[in-house]
Amino acid sequence: MSQKKRFLLRLDPKLYDVLEKWSADELRSVNAQIEYLLAEAARKSGRWKETRRQSEKEEEE
């Protein structure tokens, strides 16, 4: 199992409310939603070329 980096994130309460509603709509936790959004932004910008399937395969090994 891969270990995840922990860090403190301070958010504007209004932004957190938006993320909370959005994550509920997509059946994710707020943490998972933030991670998903950041990963998508990194992929779209070309800064992270790893696909989700590749990372899932590595976790299984």
Residue pairs with C-beta under 8 A, 6 or more apart in sequence:
1 59
2 58
2 59
9 34
11 19
16 30
19 30
19 33
19 34
20 30
22 33
23 29
23 30
23 32
23 33
26 33
28 36
39 48
39 52
42 48
43 49
